[in-house]
Amino acid sequence: QPRDRDLRFAFLAELAEAVLPHIEAYADVVEPAERNETDPATGKKTKVEVELCTDAGQLVVPSRAGVEFVRLLGRSMRFRR
């Protein structure tokens, strides 16, 4: 967990180079599914059709703190390319 932002993002870029090819290998085999999402404008729940990768692996996070860290990490990286 480097506190230096540049070091953290450099590590994550290297991790992505190793992990993304494995994940992308499963992107072609999908199945349709429905899930509920809240419309930000109205606050109402609506059904949304999504595609799920049927054979892709899962990321297991062992604790609530880990879940929170992954959530914040995703938010901090969402606009990076």
Backbone as CSV, one residue per row, in Angstrom:
resi,resn,N_x,N_y,N_z,CA_x,CA_y,CA_z,C_x,C_y,C_z
1,GLN,0.844,-1.174,0.000,0.000,0.000,0.000,0.887,1.234,0.000
2,PRO,1.532,1.533,-1.082,2.351,2.743,-1.086,1.492,3.992,-0.944
3,ARG,1.929,4.893,-0.096,1.181,6.142,0.074,1.491,7.119,-1.054
4,ASP,2.622,6.914,-1.719,2.975,7.738,-2.870,2.078,7.320,-4.032
5,ARG,1.282,8.233,-4.495,0.307,7.957,-5.546,0.937,7.425,-6.825
6,ASP,2.061,7.993,-7.216,2.728,7.548,-8.441,3.207,6.103,-8.318
7,LEU,3.756,5.740,-7.154,4.184,4.352,-6.938,2.993,3.403,-6.962
8,ARG,1.903,3.811,-6.333,0.701,2.969,-6.288,0.173,2.719,-7.691
9,PHE,0.072,3.777,-8.507,-0.459,3.610,-9.855,0.517,2.854,-10.753
10,ALA,1.819,2.998,-10.534,2.800,2.226,-11.304,2.651,0.738,-10.995
11,PHE,2.473,0.411,-9.713,2.256,-0.986,-9.339,0.981,-1.523,-9.971
12,LEU,-0.082,-0.749,-9.921,-1.358,-1.209,-10.474,-1.298,-1.364,-11.990
13,ALA,-0.508,-0.537,-12.659,-0.336,-0.688,-14.108,0.363,-2.009,-14.424
14,GLU,1.380,-2.362,-13.640,2.061,-3.646,-13.839,1.125,-4.810,-13.535
15,LEU,0.340,-4.674,-12.488,-0.628,-5.717,-12.137,-1.651,-5.894,-13.248
16,ALA,-2.116,-4.794,-13.811,-3.091,-4.853,-14.904,-2.511,-5.555,-16.123
17,GLU,-1.232,-5.326,-16.418,-0.593,-6.005,-17.553,-0.604,-7.514,-17.374
18,ALA,-0.512,-7.972,-16.138,-0.507,-9.409,-15.872,-1.914,-9.994,-15.818
19,VAL,-2.865,-9.249,-15.273,-4.200,-9.786,-15.011,-5.167,-9.594,-16.176
20,LEU,-5.115,-8.464,-16.861,-6.104,-8.171,-17.908,-6.147,-9.187,-19.049
21,PRO,-5.019,-9.692,-19.545,-5.127,-10.703,-20.605,-5.915,-11.937,-20.158
22,HIS,-5.745,-12.325,-18.905,-6.500,-13.467,-18.377,-7.998,-13.153,-18.334
23,ILE,-8.352,-11.970,-17.871,-9.763,-11.585,-17.779,-10.374,-11.439,-19.165
24,GLU,-9.653,-10.809,-20.084,-10.180,-10.587,-21.434,-10.410,-11.890,-22.191
25,ALA,-9.730,-12.959,-21.807,-9.930,-14.251,-22.460,-11.352,-14.769,-22.253
26,TYR,-12.039,-14.303,-21.223,-13.398,-14.753,-20.926,-14.469,-13.791,-21.424
27,ALA,-14.094,-12.708,-22.049,-15.047,-11.657,-22.429,-15.998,-12.078,-23.540
28,ASP,-15.643,-13.078,-24.330,-16.495,-13.467,-25.455,-17.672,-14.345,-25.050
29,VAL,-17.555,-15.085,-23.956,-18.618,-15.988,-23.528,-19.432,-15.292,-22.439
30,VAL,-20.585,-14.756,-22.832,-21.428,-14.015,-21.886,-22.842,-14.569,-21.904
31,GLU,-23.558,-14.303,-20.830,-24.979,-14.634,-20.787,-25.738,-13.413,-20.287
32,PRO,-26.939,-13.193,-20.817,-27.715,-12.033,-20.370,-28.280,-12.270,-18.967
33,ALA,-28.391,-11.197,-18.224,-28.971,-11.249,-16.883,-29.624,-9.908,-16.599
34,GLU,-30.517,-9.907,-15.619,-31.156,-8.658,-15.191,-30.710,-8.343,-13.778
35,ARG,-30.575,-7.056,-13.507,-30.318,-6.631,-12.138,-31.004,-5.299,-11.904
36,ASN,-31.190,-4.976,-10.650,-31.849,-3.723,-10.286,-30.806,-2.647,-10.044
37,GLU,-31.068,-1.474,-10.600,-30.220,-0.311,-10.353,-31.113,0.862,-9.995
38,THR,-30.586,1.764,-9.208,-31.333,2.952,-8.823,-31.037,4.068,-9.810
39,ASP,-32.092,4.644,-10.365,-31.949,5.773,-11.292,-31.549,6.999,-10.481
40,PRO,-30.385,7.607,-10.763,-29.938,8.746,-9.961,-30.863,9.956,-10.047
41,ALA,-31.561,10.119,-11.158,-32.431,11.287,-11.321,-33.711,11.155,-10.505
42,THR,-34.312,9.954,-10.530,-35.609,9.779,-9.870,-35.516,9.056,-8.539
43,GLY,-34.443,8.286,-8.336,-34.320,7.505,-7.111,-35.087,6.201,-7.159
44,LYS,-35.729,5.904,-8.289,-36.508,4.670,-8.419,-35.616,3.538,-8.904
45,LYS,-35.950,2.323,-8.442,-35.217,1.145,-8.900,-35.796,0.689,-10.224
46,THR,-34.909,0.411,-11.167,-35.325,-0.079,-12.475,-34.518,-1.327,-12.811
47,LYS,-35.114,-2.189,-13.628,-34.407,-3.382,-14.078,-33.531,-3.017,-15.263
48,VAL,-32.309,-3.502,-15.238,-31.342,-3.231,-16.289,-30.812,-4.575,-16.788
49,GLU,-30.710,-4.707,-18.112,-30.146,-5.931,-18.662,-28.635,-5.771,-18.772
50,VAL,-27.914,-6.757,-18.263,-26.453,-6.742,-18.276,-25.941,-8.047,-18.874
51,GLU,-24.674,-8.069,-19.239,-24.032,-9.284,-19.720,-23.024,-9.749,-18.673
52,LEU,-23.109,-11.020,-18.306,-22.192,-11.592,-17.334,-21.252,-12.566,-18.024
53,CYS,-19.982,-12.471,-17.719,-19.005,-13.435,-18.239,-19.155,-14.713,-17.416
54,THR,-19.594,-15.775,-18.070,-19.989,-16.978,-17.342,-18.829,-17.736,-16.713
55,ASP,-17.675,-17.757,-17.346,-16.569,-18.567,-16.834,-15.434,-17.758,-16.224
56,ALA,-15.594,-16.466,-16.111,-14.516,-15.624,-15.573,-14.327,-15.892,-14.085
57,GLY,-13.106,-15.727,-13.638,-12.812,-15.902,-12.223,-13.364,-14.747,-11.399
58,GLN,-13.346,-14.923,-10.104,-13.853,-13.893,-9.209,-12.714,-13.363,-8.356
59,LEU,-12.871,-12.131,-7.936,-11.925,-11.527,-7.013,-12.506,-11.690,-5.614
60,VAL,-11.817,-12.429,-4.768,-12.290,-12.666,-3.409,-11.567,-11.697,-2.485
61,VAL,-12.352,-10.927,-1.744,-11.805,-9.941,-0.810,-12.182,-10.408,0.595
62,PRO,-11.205,-10.571,1.494,-11.442,-11.269,2.749,-12.152,-10.495,3.861
63,SER,-12.319,-9.204,3.735,-12.904,-8.460,4.850,-13.610,-7.207,4.340
64,ARG,-14.389,-6.598,5.213,-15.061,-5.346,4.837,-14.047,-4.248,4.527
65,ALA,-12.963,-4.224,5.274,-11.926,-3.217,5.013,-11.315,-3.439,3.631
66,GLY,-11.129,-4.696,3.251,-10.616,-5.002,1.917,-11.585,-4.594,0.834
67,VAL,-12.874,-4.836,1.074,-13.909,-4.423,0.121,-13.891,-2.909,-0.036
68,GLU,-13.801,-2.200,1.064,-13.776,-0.739,1.025,-12.537,-0.233,0.282
69,PHE,-11.385,-0.883,0.512,-10.162,-0.479,-0.176,-10.296,-0.681,-1.683
70,VAL,-10.822,-1.840,-2.099,-10.991,-2.111,-3.530,-11.983,-1.121,-4.140
71,ARG,-13.041,-0.782,-3.402,-14.018,0.197,-3.893,-13.356,1.557,-4.112
72,LEU,-12.609,2.024,-3.127,-11.932,3.320,-3.257,-10.860,3.288,-4.344
73,LEU,-10.175,2.166,-4.457,-9.165,2.020,-5.501,-9.809,2.117,-6.878
74,GLY,-10.933,1.443,-7.052,-11.654,1.520,-8.324,-12.101,2.936,-8.640
75,ARG,-12.600,3.633,-7.637,-13.031,5.024,-7.855,-11.856,5.907,-8.246
76,SER,-10.706,5.691,-7.617,-9.554,6.548,-7.914,-8.966,6.259,-9.294
77,MET,-9.242,5.084,-9.847,-8.645,4.704,-11.127,-9.620,4.765,-12.293
78,ARG,-10.859,5.117,-12.064,-11.878,4.976,-13.110,-11.621,5.809,-14.356
79,PHE,-10.904,6.915,-14.256,-10.659,7.753,-15.426,-9.238,7.615,-15.965
80,ARG,-8.451,6.724,-15.391,-7.060,6.544,-15.839,-7.018,5.621,-17.039
81,ARG,-6.163,5.920,-17.984,-5.952,5.054,-19.166,-4.490,4.963,-19.432
